[in-house]
Amino acid sequence: TIETVLLSNSPYDLTMNLRKSETSGAEITIRTHRIRSLNMRFKINASFIYSKYSSDIYPNYGGNPKTYTAGDTLGSGWVVPEDMKIIPYYEPIASWRQRGVINYSADYVSKPLGIWFTFKAQQVVWDQNLRIDHPKTSASGYYKNGENIPIDAEISAQMELDRRFDPLDVTVDKSRSDSKWLFSIVASKSLFKGAEVSLFVDNVWNDPAYYMNRYGAYIRRNPEMFWGLAFSSKIDDWFR
């Protein structure tokens, strides 16, 4: 029944996972041996990540019902043939995001102190996304009296079922054009065989990396600075 289709408008909630994601990309890592004169080792990791979000749920109902009265003439010139209460359905919407990220790290060992330091820097080279990819504005059909009735783009326009999209949602968002940096440091010391303690500080400079998106809102790209202590140990070493 139409009440079943309109379950989302009732006082009850039904939670379902209606989206799927596919992620692909490429990665390259360059590392050095420990340089004795500096007592340091360096590593660079570069990656490209492309994520696509879509849905296999079909039909994708428009939500609110649309009511027609027999004899009415719509702005398109279409004359309603009978009293109708329908729910249009559409093709699912897809979106994507792509990012280029470079991670730099260098570790230094202080033998007199028995401490090793790891310095990390992350650079987001580019970050772009498209909220609605190849949108189809016309309805694919409508639900009426217990059945789904498919229609073409011309009928959708006549029945005024075409949906509209914000131009910003259907063009690639390049507002995060500037490189973003995030710096971190870790200091570790061995306590005994198989155990170590580490002090870590993420976002050392507490840089929020704000940017203004295309909708005029300021968005924070980095988390707040946080630090802590971490203890790690191999239990099997305790019994040797």
C-alpha positions in Angstrom: 0.0 0.0 0.0 1.0 3.6 -0.3 1.2 3.8 3.5 4.0 1.1 3.4 6.0 3.2 0.9 5.6 6.2 3.1 6.9 4.5 6.2 9.5 7.3 6.4 6.7 9.8 7.1 5.3 7.8 10.0 6.2 8.2 13.7 8.4 5.1 13.3 12.0 4.8 12.2 13.5 2.1 10.0 17.3 2.2 9.7 18.8 0.5 6.7 22.2 0.6 5.0 21.3 1.9 1.6 24.7 3.0 0.3 27.8 1.2 -0.8 31.3 2.5 -1.3 34.1 1.4 -3.6 37.7 2.6 -3.0 40.7 2.2 -5.3 44.0 3.9 -5.7 47.8 3.7 -6.0 50.6 4.0 -3.5 54.4 4.3 -3.6 56.9 4.2 -0.8 60.5 5.4 -0.8 62.7 4.7 2.3 66.4 5.1 3.1 68.7 3.0 5.1 69.8 4.6 8.4 72.3 7.4 7.6 75.1 6.9 10.1 76.4 10.4 10.0 73.0 11.8 11.0 71.8 8.7 12.8 68.5 9.1 11.0 66.2 7.2 8.6 63.7 8.8 6.2 60.6 7.6 4.5 58.1 9.1 2.0 54.8 7.5 1.1 52.6 9.0 -1.6 49.1 7.7 -2.4 46.1 8.5 -4.6 42.7 7.4 -3.3 39.5 7.4 -5.2 36.2 6.6 -3.5 32.9 6.2 -5.2 29.6 6.1 -3.3 26.4 4.7 -4.8 23.3 2.6 -4.1 21.8 -0.5 -5.5 18.4 0.3 -4.0 15.8 0.7 -6.8 13.3 2.1 -7.1 14.4 5.1 -5.1 11.2 6.7 -3.9 10.9 10.5 -3.8 9.4 10.5 -0.3 6.4 12.8 -0.2 3.3 11.8 -2.2 2.0 13.9 -5.0 -1.8 14.4 -5.4 -3.6 15.2 -8.6 -7.2 16.2 -9.1 -9.1 15.0 -12.3 -9.5 17.8 -14.8 -6.7 20.1 -13.5 -4.3 21.5 -16.1 -0.7 21.7 -15.0 1.8 24.4 -16.0 3.2 22.0 -18.6 -0.2 21.8 -20.3 -0.9 18.3 -19.1 -4.5 17.6 -18.1 -4.9 15.2 -15.2 -7.1 12.3 -16.4 -8.2 11.1 -13.0 -7.8 11.6 -9.2 -4.3 10.3 -8.4 -2.1 10.0 -5.4 1.3 8.8 -6.4 4.9 8.6 -5.2 7.6 9.2 -7.9 10.8 7.2 -7.9 14.2 8.1 -9.4 17.6 6.6 -10.3 19.8 6.4 -7.2 22.4 9.2 -6.8 26.1 8.5 -6.9 29.0 10.6 -5.6 32.8 10.4 -5.5 35.9 11.8 -3.7 39.5 11.8 -4.7 42.6 12.7 -2.6 46.3 12.9 -3.1 48.3 12.4 0.2 52.0 12.5 0.9 53.3 11.2 4.2 56.8 12.1 5.3 58.6 10.6 8.3 62.1 10.8 9.8 63.3 8.9 12.9 66.3 9.8 15.0 68.0 7.6 17.7 69.7 9.2 20.7 71.9 6.4 22.0 73.1 8.3 25.2 69.4 8.8 26.3 68.2 5.5 24.9 65.3 7.4 23.2 64.2 7.4 19.6 62.2 10.2 18.0 59.8 9.9 15.0 58.8 13.1 13.2 55.8 12.9 10.9 54.3 15.3 8.4 51.2 14.7 6.3 50.5 16.8 3.2 47.1 16.6 1.4 48.1 17.7 -2.1 44.6 17.8 -3.4 41.1 16.9 -2.2 38.2 17.1 -4.6 34.7 15.7 -4.5 31.4 15.6 -6.4 28.2 15.3 -4.4 25.9 14.2 -7.3 27.5 12.5 -10.3 25.7 12.4 -13.6 22.3 13.2 -12.1 19.1 12.2 -13.9 16.5 14.8 -13.2 13.4 13.0 -14.6 11.5 10.4 -12.6 11.8 6.8 -13.7 8.2 6.1 -12.7 5.7 6.3 -9.9 4.0 4.1 -7.4 0.2 4.0 -7.7 -2.4 1.5 -6.3 0.1 -1.2 -5.4 2.3 -1.1 -8.4 5.3 0.7 -9.9 4.5 2.3 -13.2 7.6 3.2 -15.4 7.5 6.4 -17.4 9.9 8.2 -19.7 11.4 11.7 -19.4 8.7 13.3 -21.5 5.9 12.0 -19.2 7.9 13.0 -16.1 8.1 16.6 -17.4 4.4 16.7 -18.2 3.5 15.4 -14.7 6.0 17.9 -13.2 7.9 15.2 -11.5 11.4 16.3 -12.5 13.7 17.0 -9.6 16.0 19.9 -9.3 19.6 20.0 -8.1 21.7 22.8 -6.7 24.3 23.7 -9.3 27.0 23.4 -6.6 26.0 19.8 -6.0 26.5 18.7 -9.6 29.9 20.3 -10.3 33.3 19.3 -8.9 34.1 20.9 -5.5 37.7 22.2 -5.7 37.4 24.6 -2.7 40.0 22.6 -0.8 42.6 23.6 -3.3 45.4 24.6 -0.9 47.8 21.9 0.5 47.0 20.9 4.0 49.7 20.0 6.5 49.6 18.0 9.8 52.7 17.6 11.9 53.2 15.0 14.7 56.0 13.7 16.9 56.6 10.6 18.9 59.3 10.0 21.5 59.8 6.4 22.6 62.0 4.7 25.2 62.6 1.1 25.9 61.8 0.1 29.5 62.9 -3.5 29.4 63.1 -6.3 26.8 59.9 -6.3 24.8 58.4 -3.2 26.4 58.4 0.4 25.5 56.6 3.6 26.4 55.9 6.5 24.0 54.9 10.1 24.3 53.0 11.3 21.2 51.8 14.7 20.2 49.5 15.0 17.1 49.0 18.3 15.3 52.0 19.9 17.1 51.2 23.4 16.0 47.5 23.1 16.7 46.7 24.2 13.2 43.0 23.9 12.5 43.6 24.3 8.7 40.3 26.1 8.2 38.9 26.6 4.7 35.7 28.2 3.4 33.6 25.7 1.3 31.5 26.7 -1.6 28.4 27.2 0.6 30.1 29.9 2.6 30.8 27.9 5.7 34.2 27.5 7.4 35.3 23.9 7.8 38.1 22.6 10.0 40.3 20.1 8.2 42.7 19.1 11.1 41.8 17.7 14.5 42.6 19.6 17.6 46.1 19.0 19.0 46.1 16.0 21.4 48.8 14.1 23.2 49.2 11.1 25.4 51.3 8.2 26.6 51.3 4.7 25.1 52.7 1.5 26.5 53.4 -1.5 24.4 54.8 -4.9 25.3 55.3 -8.4 23.9 53.8 -10.6 26.6 55.7 -13.7 25.3 59.0 -12.0 26.2 57.9 -12.0 29.9 58.2 -15.8 30.0 61.5 -16.3 28.3 
